[in-house]
Amino acid sequence: MTSPILVTGGTGTLGRHIIPRLRDAGCDVRVLSRHSHSPEHDVEFVIGDLDTGEGIEAAVAGAETVVHCAGSSKGDEEKTTNLVRAASPAGVRHLVYISVVGADRIPVVSRIDRAMFGYFGSKLAAERVVADSGLPWTTLRAAQFHDLLLTVAQQMAKLPLIPVPAGFRFQPVDTDDVAARLVELTLGEPAGLAPDIAGPRVYGAADLLRGYLRSRGKHRMVAAVWLPGEAARALRAGANLAPERAVGHRTWEDFLAERVSSPGHSRSGQA
């Protein structure tokens, strides 16, 4: 029997790409979830709550590697702390964490910063929990996923006039490209802070939105909005970009061509 790899967030956007890759590599996989699941393709599901710590000790028992993909718009520091508290005495030999490009370059200090961009501060705090855990670790910072930007574009396209942050640029990366790199790091030796991963092209925020509108055959007015705060200033300066790490393969256009099947509907059924 080999030691299972525990994946938190295994039912989420990134986790769903990681699990089959780990299985294809011959790994036993255990998935932490807040809800019960039937075993799927020899994947074990265990119930636990990272917010409270309930069930986490049992989840990490016997797992020498933990891939921590569970995250949200806030609270990542607390979730990661609860995971580390259980993993440290359990003999985990490799803790792998997914973070975001620019976590260390986007200041989240004011109330405005926290309200709009607190996600970056939460990710950085969780990174520090991992680095200070005493466990061997690897952290990979990824640019924004195509899936996330698609969700945002779908919601914004419902508005007759769409506000877009002035000067913001993004370097979206495909989820499967990130999963492939994260699995490679997981199966290797702990590497500390790994080189960033970002997509092959940099886009203005308005260009991303217009690309989505074209793919749907929609027409909307787009208005640039100047956002205040230090975090917004850092984003306008490109703190969320990694042009030297444009290693992803799929462009935004490639992603839209696959996900948006017709002017009326996307494959996911969302308008």
Backbone as JSON, one array per atom type, in Angstrom:
{
  "sequence": "MTSPILVTGGTGTLGRHIIPRLRDAGCDVRVLSRHSHSPEHDVEFVIGDLDTGEGIEAAVAGAETVVHCAGSSKGDEEKTTNLVRAASPAGVRHLVYISVVGADRIPVVSRIDRAMFGYFGSKLAAERVVADSGLPWTTLRAAQFHDLLLTVAQQMAKLPLIPVPAGFRFQPVDTDDVAARLVELTLGEPAGLAPDIAGPRVYGAADLLRGYLRSRGKHRMVAAVWLPGEAARALRAGANLAPERAVGHRTWEDFLAERVSSPGHSRSGQA",
  "N": [[0.84, -1.19, 0.0], [0.59, 2.16, -0.91], [1.27, 5.45, 0.35], [-1.48, 7.62, 0.56], [-2.18, 10.58, -1.39], [-3.33, 13.5, -0.11], [-5.82, 15.7, -1.15], [-6.99, 18.87, -0.79], [-9.9, 20.77, -1.51], [-10.53, 19.26, -3.68], [-12.81, 18.88, -5.21], [-13.18, 21.2, -6.51], [-12.55, 23.84, -8.96], [-9.79, 23.72, -9.78], [-8.96, 21.38, -8.45], [-10.43, 19.31, -9.68], [-9.05, 18.92, -11.99], [-6.58, 18.14, -11.12], [-6.83, 15.68, -9.74], [-7.39, 13.47, -11.66], [-4.93, 13.53, -12.99], [-3.1, 12.87, -10.99], [-4.01, 10.27, -10.48], [-3.47, 9.08, -12.96], [-0.75, 9.07, -12.77], [-0.35, 7.0, -11.11], [-0.89, 7.32, -8.41], [-2.37, 6.96, -5.17], [-5.3, 8.55, -4.18], [-6.76, 10.8, -1.95], [-9.52, 12.74, -1.06], [-10.42, 15.69, 0.51], [-13.47, 16.81, 1.74], [-16.3, 18.83, 2.54], [-18.67, 17.59, 2.41], [-20.34, 14.42, 2.06], [-19.27, 11.94, -0.29], [-19.6, 9.45, -2.8], [-17.18, 6.88, -3.49], [-15.09, 7.49, -6.31], [-13.72, 6.31, -9.23], [-11.69, 4.94, -7.82], [-10.94, 6.89, -6.01], [-10.68, 8.14, -2.79], [-12.94, 9.65, -0.56], [-13.07, 11.91, 2.12], [-14.64, 13.35, 4.99], [-14.41, 16.62, 6.15], [-13.78, 19.81, 7.73], [-12.2, 22.65, 6.96], [-12.52, 25.19, 7.95], [-13.31, 24.95, 10.62], [-11.66, 22.96, 11.53], [-12.57, 20.49, 12.1], [-12.46, 17.03, 11.67], [-10.09, 17.07, 10.26], [-7.7, 15.97, 11.26], [-8.13, 13.21, 10.99], [-8.31, 13.1, 8.24], [-5.72, 13.73, 7.3], [-4.26, 11.66, 8.3], [-1.87, 9.22, 7.74], [-1.23, 10.22, 5.26], [1.41, 11.26, 3.34], [1.85, 13.33, 1.63], [0.34, 16.42, 0.98], [-1.86, 18.26, -0.94], [-2.86, 21.42, -1.15], [-5.55, 22.92, -2.17], [-7.91, 24.07, -1.54], [-9.75, 26.99, -1.26], [-10.93, 30.39, -0.87], [-12.62, 33.58, -1.2], [-11.9, 34.85, 1.11], [-10.37, 34.13, 4.32], [-8.41, 32.2, 3.92], [-6.05, 32.04, 5.38], [-6.82, 31.1, 7.94], [-7.93, 28.61, 7.28], [-5.68, 27.32, 6.25], [-4.02, 27.33, 8.46], [-5.4, 25.6, 10.22], [-5.16, 23.26, 8.74], [-2.36, 22.86, 8.75], [-1.89, 22.54, 11.5], [-2.94, 20.01, 11.92], [-1.48, 18.51, 10.09], [1.22, 18.65, 10.81], [1.87, 17.02, 13.2], [1.22, 14.62, 12.03], [3.09, 13.61, 10.38], [3.44, 14.49, 7.76], [5.19, 14.88, 4.76], [5.42, 16.56, 2.62], [4.02, 19.52, 1.8], [1.93, 21.09, -0.38], [1.04, 24.06, -1.93], [-1.3, 26.21, -3.55], [-1.11, 29.41, -4.79], [-1.41, 32.9, -5.68], [-0.29, 34.87, -8.41], [1.47, 37.78, -7.71], [0.81, 38.04, -5.06], [2.63, 38.88, -3.17], [3.17, 41.39, -4.02], [1.1, 43.12, -4.17], [-0.22, 45.48, -2.28], [-2.28, 45.27, 0.56], [-3.73, 47.21, 2.49], [-5.39, 49.37, 3.26], [-8.88, 50.11, 4.06], [-10.3, 50.18, 1.68], [-8.59, 48.75, -0.02], [-8.74, 46.21, 1.21], [-11.44, 45.64, 0.9], [-11.8, 45.37, -1.88], [-9.63, 43.89, -2.86], [-8.84, 41.98, -1.05], [-8.38, 39.3, -1.31], [-5.78, 38.85, -2.28], [-4.18, 39.55, -0.09], [-5.06, 37.64, 1.74], [-4.18, 35.3, 0.53], [-1.4, 35.68, 0.62], [-0.99, 35.68, 3.39], [-1.67, 33.04, 3.95], [0.32, 31.74, 2.51], [2.51, 32.36, 4.14], [1.89, 30.96, 6.44], [2.21, 28.35, 5.5], [4.97, 28.39, 4.82], [6.1, 28.81, 7.31], [5.48, 26.56, 8.68], [7.11, 24.46, 9.4], [7.07, 22.17, 8.0], [8.22, 20.36, 5.1], [7.85, 22.12, 2.05], [6.06, 23.35, -0.85], [5.18, 26.09, -2.84], [3.14, 27.31, -5.36], [2.56, 30.03, -7.39], [-0.07, 31.15, -9.31], [-1.42, 32.79, -12.21], [-4.6, 34.47, -12.85], [-7.28, 32.21, -13.38], [-8.7, 31.06, -16.46], [-11.31, 30.15, -16.12], [-12.29, 31.58, -13.91], [-12.29, 34.23, -14.89], [-14.12, 33.93, -16.92], [-16.47, 33.45, -15.49], [-16.77, 35.93, -14.22], [-17.05, 37.58, -16.49], [-19.43, 36.58, -17.56], [-21.29, 37.37, -15.64], [-21.01, 40.17, -15.67], [-21.79, 40.73, -18.26], [-24.49, 40.83, -18.18], [-25.22, 43.34, -17.61], [-26.36, 46.51, -18.88], [-24.57, 48.59, -19.29], [-21.2, 48.23, -18.9], [-18.93, 48.41, -16.32], [-15.42, 48.7, -16.26], [-12.29, 48.13, -14.74], [-10.0, 50.72, -15.06], [-6.93, 50.58, -16.75], [-6.22, 48.05, -15.82], [-4.67, 44.92, -16.31], [-4.48, 41.5, -17.38], [-3.18, 38.16, -17.23], [-4.29, 35.58, -18.13], [-4.49, 32.1, -17.26], [-4.71, 28.69, -18.21], [-6.65, 26.31, -16.47], [-5.97, 23.59, -16.58], [-3.33, 23.66, -17.41], [-2.14, 24.73, -15.13], [-2.76, 22.69, -13.32], [-1.25, 20.57, -14.36], [1.37, 21.48, -13.91], [1.32, 21.74, -11.13], [0.95, 19.12, -10.26], [3.32, 18.01, -11.21], [5.14, 19.33, -9.5], [4.21, 18.35, -7.07], [4.86, 15.65, -7.15], [7.55, 15.79, -7.1], [10.52, 16.8, -5.28], [10.23, 18.8, -2.27], [10.1, 22.24, -3.01], [10.05, 24.81, -2.06], [9.31, 28.19, -2.74], [8.08, 28.09, -5.83], [8.78, 28.86, -9.34], [6.6, 31.28, -10.85], [3.47, 30.69, -12.62], [1.92, 31.57, -15.59], [-0.39, 32.67, -18.17], [-0.13, 32.58, -21.85], [-0.48, 35.13, -22.97], [-0.88, 38.68, -22.42], [-3.63, 40.65, -21.5], [-5.69, 43.56, -21.77], [-8.21, 44.5, -19.38], [-10.65, 45.29, -20.52], [-10.36, 44.23, -23.07], [-10.44, 41.48, -22.62], [-13.08, 41.22, -21.77], [-14.48, 42.15, -24.03], [-13.73, 40.19, -25.83], [-15.1, 38.0, -24.81], [-17.77, 38.92, -25.15], [-17.91, 39.1, -27.94], [-17.68, 36.39, -28.58], [-20.1, 35.47, -27.74], [-21.84, 36.81, -29.29], [-22.84, 39.19, -28.37], [-23.56, 42.66, -27.64], [-22.35, 45.34, -25.89], [-22.03, 48.38, -24.05], [-18.93, 49.56, -22.83], [-17.35, 50.91, -20.04], [-14.61, 52.64, -18.77], [-13.4, 52.59, -15.45], [-11.92, 54.31, -12.83], [-10.19, 52.99, -10.21], [-9.68, 53.47, -6.71], [-6.96, 53.41, -4.24], [-4.09, 51.59, -2.9], [-3.71, 48.94, -3.68], [-5.11, 48.78, -6.12], [-3.57, 50.57, -7.58], [-1.18, 49.12, -7.72], [-2.01, 46.97, -9.29], [-2.58, 48.29, -11.69], [0.0, 48.85, -12.35], [0.91, 46.41, -13.08], [1.42, 44.37, -11.21], [0.23, 41.92, -10.91], [1.04, 40.38, -12.98], [3.14, 38.13, -14.87], [5.16, 38.22, -17.06], [7.59, 37.05, -17.78], [7.14, 34.47, -17.19], [5.4, 33.22, -18.96], [4.18, 30.56, -19.5], [1.98, 28.99, -19.84], [-0.25, 27.27, -22.13], [-2.74, 27.59, -23.46], [-4.68, 30.13, -24.89], [-6.86, 32.93, -24.1], [-8.66, 33.2, -26.19], [-8.59, 30.59, -27.27], [-9.69, 29.2, -25.13], [-12.29, 30.34, -24.95], [-13.31, 29.54, -27.43], [-13.64, 26.84, -27.02], [-15.31, 26.66, -24.76], [-17.55, 28.29, -25.2], [-20.14, 27.55, -27.07], [-22.02, 28.47, -28.89], [-23.66, 31.47, -30.18], [-25.81, 31.74, -28.48], [-25.63, 30.12, -26.18], [-23.49, 28.77, -23.59], [-21.36, 25.93, -23.03], [-21.6, 25.1, -20.46], [-24.11, 25.79, -19.86], [-24.63, 28.26, -18.9], [-25.69, 31.63, -19.24]],
  "CA": [[0.0, 0.0, 0.0], [1.32, 3.42, -0.94], [0.64, 6.51, 1.1], [-2.32, 8.44, -0.31], [-2.0, 12.02, -1.47], [-4.55, 14.2, 0.27], [-6.09, 16.91, -1.91], [-8.08, 19.71, -0.31], [-10.46, 21.44, -2.67], [-10.47, 18.33, -4.8], [-14.01, 18.95, -6.03], [-13.24, 22.54, -7.07], [-12.12, 24.09, -10.34], [-8.44, 23.18, -9.99], [-8.87, 20.01, -7.95], [-11.0, 18.36, -10.64], [-8.03, 18.64, -13.0], [-5.43, 17.53, -10.46], [-7.08, 14.3, -9.33], [-7.09, 12.48, -12.71], [-3.5, 13.51, -13.3], [-2.45, 12.07, -9.95], [-4.38, 8.87, -10.69], [-2.73, 8.61, -14.12], [0.64, 8.87, -12.33], [-0.31, 5.82, -10.25], [-1.0, 7.7, -7.01], [-3.62, 6.83, -4.44], [-5.76, 9.92, -3.92], [-7.8, 11.03, -0.93], [-10.04, 14.09, -1.24], [-11.12, 16.28, 1.65], [-14.68, 17.52, 1.35], [-17.23, 19.1, 3.64], [-19.87, 16.78, 2.21], [-20.06, 13.02, 1.73], [-19.25, 11.56, -1.69], [-19.3, 8.05, -3.07], [-15.87, 6.74, -4.15], [-15.11, 7.64, -7.76], [-12.47, 5.92, -9.89], [-10.73, 4.58, -6.77], [-10.6, 8.06, -5.21], [-11.31, 8.1, -1.47], [-13.42, 10.94, -0.06], [-13.21, 12.0, 3.58], [-15.36, 14.55, 5.38], [-13.7, 17.5, 7.08], [-14.07, 21.23, 7.55], [-11.0, 23.44, 7.22], [-12.88, 26.39, 8.72], [-13.38, 24.61, 12.04], [-10.66, 21.96, 11.86], [-13.23, 19.22, 12.39], [-12.21, 15.95, 10.73], [-8.85, 17.24, 9.5], [-6.71, 15.02, 11.74], [-8.41, 11.92, 10.36], [-8.06, 13.24, 6.81], [-4.28, 13.72, 6.99], [-3.63, 10.46, 8.86], [-1.31, 8.31, 6.75], [-0.89, 10.92, 4.01], [2.72, 11.9, 3.41], [1.81, 14.51, 0.78], [-0.93, 17.14, 0.99], [-1.99, 19.31, -1.94], [-3.85, 22.31, -0.56], [-6.17, 23.73, -3.21], [-9.14, 24.69, -1.03], [-9.59, 28.42, -1.04], [-12.11, 31.22, -1.06], [-12.28, 34.99, -1.3], [-11.29, 35.24, 2.37], [-10.26, 33.04, 5.29], [-7.42, 31.18, 3.56], [-5.06, 31.91, 6.45], [-7.37, 30.24, 8.99], [-8.04, 27.26, 6.73], [-4.34, 26.75, 6.13], [-3.54, 27.1, 9.83], [-6.03, 24.37, 10.72], [-4.56, 22.13, 8.03], [-0.99, 22.68, 9.24], [-1.96, 22.0, 12.86], [-3.19, 18.58, 11.83], [-0.47, 17.85, 9.26], [2.54, 18.63, 11.45], [2.09, 15.81, 13.98], [0.85, 13.43, 11.28], [4.23, 13.13, 9.59], [3.38, 14.9, 6.35], [6.54, 15.16, 4.27], [5.4, 17.55, 1.54], [2.8, 20.33, 1.75], [1.94, 21.82, -1.63], [0.02, 25.09, -1.84], [-1.5, 27.03, -4.74], [-1.35, 30.81, -4.45], [-1.72, 33.75, -6.81], [0.76, 35.79, -8.84], [1.33, 39.14, -7.17], [0.42, 38.03, -3.65], [3.62, 39.61, -2.39], [3.43, 42.7, -4.63], [-0.12, 43.92, -4.16], [-0.44, 45.85, -0.88], [-3.66, 45.28, 1.03], [-3.53, 47.91, 3.77], [-6.52, 50.23, 3.62], [-10.21, 49.48, 4.0], [-10.64, 50.03, 0.26], [-7.8, 47.62, -0.51], [-9.28, 44.96, 1.74], [-12.77, 45.39, 0.35], [-11.76, 45.0, -3.29], [-8.53, 42.99, -3.23], [-8.42, 41.24, 0.13], [-7.97, 37.95, -1.71], [-4.32, 38.78, -2.4], [-3.64, 39.54, 1.26], [-5.39, 36.35, 2.34], [-3.29, 34.29, -0.05], [-0.05, 35.9, 1.15], [-0.98, 35.22, 4.77], [-1.65, 31.58, 3.92], [1.68, 31.36, 2.1], [3.4, 32.46, 5.3], [1.57, 29.82, 7.32], [2.86, 27.18, 4.91], [6.43, 28.52, 4.93], [6.5, 28.76, 8.72], [4.87, 25.38, 9.3], [8.09, 23.45, 9.79], [6.94, 21.05, 7.06], [8.76, 20.61, 3.75], [6.73, 22.72, 1.33], [6.16, 23.96, -2.18], [4.09, 27.0, -3.17], [3.1, 27.75, -6.75], [1.68, 31.16, -7.64], [-0.64, 31.12, -10.65], [-2.24, 33.92, -12.63], [-6.03, 34.2, -12.79], [-7.72, 31.13, -14.25], [-9.72, 31.37, -17.47], [-12.65, 29.85, -15.58], [-12.7, 32.69, -13.06], [-12.59, 35.39, -15.72], [-15.36, 33.63, -17.63], [-17.57, 33.67, -14.55], [-16.92, 37.39, -14.07], [-17.56, 38.13, -17.74], [-20.84, 36.19, -17.69], [-22.09, 38.2, -14.76], [-20.96, 41.56, -16.12], [-22.48, 40.86, -19.54], [-25.92, 41.03, -17.93], [-25.44, 44.77, -17.43], [-26.42, 47.26, -20.14], [-23.31, 49.35, -19.35], [-20.29, 47.42, -18.11], [-17.76, 49.12, -15.8], [-14.18, 47.91, -16.31], [-11.22, 48.88, -14.08], [-9.07, 51.36, -15.98], [-5.51, 50.25, -16.63], [-5.97, 46.7, -15.33], [-4.32, 43.9, -17.3], [-4.46, 40.15, -16.84], [-2.44, 37.16, -18.01], [-5.02, 34.39, -17.69], [-3.85, 30.81, -17.5], [-5.67, 27.6, -18.25], [-6.64, 25.51, -15.24], [-5.27, 22.32, -16.78], [-1.89, 23.96, -17.42], [-1.74, 24.85, -13.73], [-2.84, 21.36, -12.71], [-0.1, 19.78, -14.81], [2.57, 21.96, -13.2], [1.2, 21.47, -9.7], [1.19, 17.69, -10.08], [4.77, 17.82, -11.37], [5.78, 19.76, -8.27], [3.77, 17.45, -6.0], [5.57, 14.37, -7.26], [8.97, 16.05, -6.94], [10.96, 17.16, -3.94], [9.78, 20.13, -1.85], [10.88, 23.23, -3.74], [9.85, 26.15, -1.55], [8.53, 29.02, -3.65], [8.38, 27.7, -7.21], [8.55, 29.94, -10.31], [5.2, 31.54, -11.17], [2.93, 30.19, -13.88], [0.93, 32.48, -16.15], [-0.78, 32.33, -19.52], [0.78, 33.01, -22.92], [-0.7, 36.5, -23.44], [-1.39, 39.69, -21.5], [-4.79, 41.33, -22.07], [-6.38, 44.57, -20.99], [-9.46, 43.99, -18.84], [-11.7, 45.52, -21.5], [-10.17, 43.3, -24.19], [-10.96, 40.19, -22.18], [-14.53, 41.3, -21.76], [-14.97, 42.25, -25.4], [-13.56, 38.88, -26.44], [-16.24, 37.17, -24.4], [-18.98, 39.42, -25.78], [-17.89, 38.68, -29.35], [-17.92, 34.94, -28.66], [-21.52, 35.26, -27.47], [-22.64, 37.6, -30.19], [-23.47, 40.25, -27.6], [-23.04, 44.01, -27.79], [-22.55, 46.11, -24.67], [-21.14, 49.52, -23.84], [-17.93, 49.33, -21.8], [-16.87, 52.18, -19.5], [-13.45, 52.52, -17.88], [-13.62, 53.15, -14.11], [-10.65, 54.45, -12.09], [-10.35, 52.49, -8.85], [-8.73, 54.06, -5.76], [-6.26, 52.52, -3.32], [-2.74, 51.13, -3.23], [-3.8, 47.67, -4.4], [-5.49, 49.08, -7.5], [-2.39, 51.17, -8.21], [-0.23, 48.04, -8.02], [-2.55, 46.22, -10.42], [-2.36, 49.09, -12.9], [1.44, 48.76, -12.65], [1.22, 45.06, -13.55], [1.91, 43.5, -10.14], [-0.4, 40.61, -11.04], [1.52, 39.77, -14.22], [4.44, 37.44, -14.86], [5.47, 38.03, -18.48], [8.73, 36.16, -17.95], [6.68, 33.12, -16.89], [4.26, 32.95, -19.85], [4.42, 29.16, -19.84], [0.73, 28.32, -20.17], [-0.37, 27.01, -23.56], [-4.01, 27.99, -24.04], [-5.02, 31.54, -24.82], [-8.25, 33.26, -23.8], [-9.43, 32.88, -27.4], [-8.72, 29.13, -27.32], [-10.62, 28.8, -24.07], [-13.64, 30.72, -25.33], [-13.73, 28.71, -28.56], [-14.06, 25.54, -26.5], [-16.37, 26.74, -23.75], [-18.74, 28.97, -25.7], [-20.41, 26.73, -28.25], [-22.86, 29.17, -29.85], [-24.0, 32.81, -29.69], [-26.89, 31.72, -27.49], [-25.41, 29.34, -24.98], [-22.19, 28.17, -23.32], [-21.51, 24.5, -22.79], [-21.97, 24.88, -19.08], [-25.5, 26.13, -19.72], [-24.76, 29.6, -18.35], [-25.87, 32.66, -20.27]],
  "C": [[0.88, 1.24, 0.0], [0.55, 4.45, -0.13], [-0.23, 7.35, 0.18], [-1.88, 9.9, -0.31], [-3.33, 12.67, -1.13], [-4.67, 15.49, -0.53], [-7.24, 17.64, -1.25], [-8.61, 20.51, -1.51], [-10.5, 20.56, -3.9], [-11.7, 18.32, -5.69], [-14.16, 20.32, -6.69], [-12.66, 22.63, -8.47], [-10.76, 23.47, -10.63], [-8.36, 21.71, -9.58], [-9.39, 18.98, -8.93], [-10.02, 18.05, -11.76], [-6.84, 17.9, -12.39], [-5.65, 16.04, -10.21], [-6.83, 13.29, -10.45], [-5.62, 12.42, -13.08], [-2.72, 12.72, -12.25], [-2.76, 10.58, -10.13], [-3.61, 8.3, -11.88], [-1.26, 8.36, -13.78], [0.77, 7.69, -11.38], [-0.45, 6.11, -8.77], [-2.37, 7.32, -6.44], [-4.03, 8.23, -4.0], [-6.89, 9.9, -2.89], [-8.22, 12.49, -1.05], [-10.78, 14.52, 0.02], [-12.31, 17.07, 1.15], [-15.55, 17.76, 2.57], [-18.48, 18.23, 3.55], [-19.47, 15.36, 1.8], [-20.14, 12.8, 0.22], [-19.04, 10.06, -1.79], [-17.94, 7.97, -3.74], [-16.02, 6.82, -5.67], [-13.75, 7.29, -8.32], [-11.35, 5.68, -8.86], [-10.23, 5.78, -5.98], [-11.39, 8.0, -3.91], [-11.73, 9.52, -1.07], [-13.56, 10.87, 1.45], [-13.85, 13.34, 3.91], [-14.53, 15.34, 6.4], [-13.99, 18.94, 6.74], [-12.84, 22.04, 7.93], [-11.3, 24.7, 8.01], [-12.86, 26.12, 10.21], [-12.28, 23.66, 12.48], [-11.25, 20.59, 12.12], [-12.94, 18.2, 11.28], [-10.87, 16.04, 10.02], [-7.77, 16.26, 9.96], [-6.9, 13.66, 11.08], [-8.08, 11.98, 8.87], [-6.58, 13.14, 6.47], [-3.59, 12.47, 7.49], [-3.16, 9.54, 7.74], [-0.93, 8.95, 5.44], [0.45, 11.62, 4.17], [2.79, 13.17, 2.57], [0.41, 15.11, 0.84], [-0.87, 18.24, -0.06], [-3.16, 20.19, -1.52], [-4.39, 23.27, -1.61], [-7.43, 24.43, -2.73], [-8.89, 26.16, -0.75], [-10.89, 29.15, -1.28], [-11.67, 32.68, -1.1], [-11.69, 35.54, -0.01], [-11.2, 34.01, 3.27], [-9.23, 31.98, 4.96], [-6.39, 30.98, 4.66], [-5.57, 30.96, 7.53], [-7.49, 28.8, 8.52], [-6.68, 26.58, 6.71], [-3.75, 26.47, 7.5], [-4.12, 25.82, 10.41], [-5.46, 23.14, 10.03], [-3.17, 21.84, 8.56], [-0.98, 22.1, 10.65], [-2.19, 20.5, 12.88], [-2.06, 17.85, 11.1], [0.87, 17.71, 9.97], [2.77, 17.38, 12.29], [1.8, 14.52, 13.22], [1.98, 12.9, 10.41], [4.16, 13.45, 8.12], [4.76, 15.36, 5.91], [6.58, 16.2, 3.15], [4.03, 18.22, 1.54], [2.89, 21.24, 0.53], [0.76, 22.8, -1.62], [-0.07, 25.87, -3.15], [-1.87, 28.44, -4.3], [-1.57, 31.6, -5.74], [-0.55, 34.67, -7.13], [0.47, 37.19, -8.3], [0.95, 39.18, -5.71], [1.36, 38.86, -2.8], [3.86, 41.03, -2.93], [2.21, 43.62, -4.61], [-0.46, 44.25, -2.71], [-1.93, 45.9, -0.53], [-3.62, 45.88, 2.43], [-4.73, 48.73, 4.2], [-7.83, 49.46, 3.57], [-10.64, 49.25, 2.56], [-9.89, 48.84, -0.34], [-8.42, 46.29, -0.08], [-10.63, 44.62, 1.13], [-12.71, 44.85, -1.07], [-10.73, 43.91, -3.62], [-7.99, 42.21, -2.04], [-7.95, 39.83, -0.17], [-6.45, 37.81, -1.76], [-3.67, 38.75, -1.02], [-3.89, 38.22, 1.96], [-4.46, 35.25, 1.83], [-1.86, 34.44, 0.5], [0.04, 35.42, 2.59], [-0.93, 33.69, 4.83], [-0.29, 31.05, 3.46], [2.63, 31.36, 3.3], [3.15, 31.35, 6.3], [2.26, 28.56, 6.81], [4.37, 27.24, 5.12], [6.92, 28.4, 6.35], [6.03, 27.5, 9.43], [5.87, 24.39, 9.87], [8.04, 22.22, 8.91], [7.7, 21.37, 5.78], [7.62, 21.08, 2.84], [7.11, 23.19, -0.05], [4.95, 24.86, -2.36], [4.23, 27.42, -4.62], [2.1, 28.9, -6.87], [1.24, 31.13, -9.1], [-1.39, 32.41, -10.94], [-3.72, 33.53, -12.56], [-6.41, 33.12, -13.81], [-8.72, 31.67, -15.29], [-11.12, 31.21, -16.89], [-13.17, 31.01, -14.73], [-13.1, 33.91, -13.9], [-13.86, 35.17, -16.53], [-16.56, 33.88, -16.74], [-17.84, 35.16, -14.37], [-17.54, 38.0, -15.32], [-19.04, 37.8, -17.93], [-21.74, 37.06, -16.84], [-22.15, 39.65, -15.25], [-21.73, 41.77, -17.42], [-23.99, 41.02, -19.37], [-26.26, 42.5, -17.77], [-25.53, 45.49, -18.77], [-25.17, 48.1, -20.37], [-22.34, 48.7, -18.38], [-19.1, 48.25, -17.63], [-16.54, 48.19, -15.78], [-13.07, 48.72, -15.65], [-10.21, 49.43, -15.08], [-7.64, 50.92, -15.7], [-5.21, 48.86, -16.15], [-5.66, 45.77, -16.51], [-4.26, 42.54, -16.59], [-3.71, 39.23, -17.8], [-3.05, 35.8, -17.71], [-4.36, 33.09, -18.13], [-4.91, 29.72, -17.44], [-5.53, 26.71, -17.02], [-5.85, 24.22, -15.42], [-3.76, 22.52, -16.88], [-1.36, 24.08, -16.0], [-1.73, 23.5, -13.05], [-1.63, 20.51, -13.1], [1.16, 20.18, -14.06], [2.5, 21.61, -11.72], [1.43, 19.98, -9.41], [2.67, 17.37, -10.23], [5.51, 18.21, -10.1], [5.44, 18.84, -7.11], [4.57, 16.17, -5.99], [7.09, 14.54, -7.15], [9.32, 16.34, -5.49], [10.42, 18.54, -3.57], [10.7, 21.21, -2.41], [10.78, 24.63, -3.17], [8.96, 26.94, -2.49], [8.96, 28.72, -5.09], [8.19, 28.9, -8.14], [7.06, 30.06, -10.65], [4.79, 30.82, -12.45], [1.82, 31.15, -14.33], [0.67, 32.09, -17.59], [0.11, 32.94, -20.58], [0.63, 34.45, -23.36], [-1.22, 37.39, -22.32], [-2.51, 40.46, -22.22], [-5.21, 42.49, -21.17], [-7.71, 44.01, -20.52], [-10.59, 44.16, -19.85], [-11.59, 44.57, -22.68], [-10.67, 41.91, -23.84], [-12.48, 40.18, -22.25], [-15.09, 41.35, -23.18], [-14.8, 40.93, -26.15], [-14.7, 37.94, -26.08], [-17.52, 37.62, -25.09], [-19.04, 39.02, -27.25], [-18.22, 37.2, -29.48], [-19.38, 34.59, -28.44], [-22.43, 36.03, -28.41], [-23.39, 38.72, -29.48], [-22.82, 41.6, -27.89], [-23.38, 44.79, -26.52], [-21.6, 47.32, -24.7], [-20.21, 49.2, -22.68], [-17.37, 50.67, -21.36], [-15.71, 51.94, -18.54], [-13.73, 53.24, -16.56], [-12.29, 53.17, -13.38], [-10.88, 54.03, -10.65], [-9.29, 53.09, -7.93], [-7.98, 52.99, -4.98], [-4.92, 52.05, -3.84], [-2.78, 49.82, -4.01], [-4.15, 47.9, -5.86], [-4.32, 49.71, -8.25], [-1.38, 50.1, -8.6], [-0.72, 47.21, -9.21], [-2.38, 46.99, -11.72], [-0.89, 49.05, -13.32], [1.85, 47.35, -13.09], [1.72, 44.1, -12.5], [1.32, 42.1, -10.19], [0.05, 39.85, -12.28], [2.86, 39.09, -14.01], [4.85, 37.17, -16.3], [6.66, 37.12, -18.73], [8.36, 34.7, -17.66], [5.42, 32.8, -17.69], [4.36, 31.53, -20.39], [3.14, 28.38, -20.11], [0.57, 28.21, -21.69], [-1.65, 27.57, -24.18], [-4.27, 29.48, -23.83], [-6.48, 31.7, -24.4], [-9.15, 32.91, -24.99], [-9.63, 31.38, -27.54], [-9.76, 28.64, -26.33], [-12.05, 29.13, -24.45], [-14.17, 29.87, -26.48], [-14.22, 27.35, -28.09], [-15.28, 25.64, -25.6], [-17.66, 27.4, -24.23], [-19.09, 28.37, -27.06], [-21.25, 27.44, -29.28], [-23.16, 30.56, -29.34], [-25.05, 32.81, -28.6], [-26.56, 31.08, -26.18], [-23.95, 28.94, -24.86], [-22.41, 26.73, -22.98], [-21.92, 24.21, -21.37], [-23.43, 25.22, -18.84], [-25.71, 27.52, -19.16], [-24.88, 30.6, -19.47], [-24.72, 33.65, -20.23]]
}
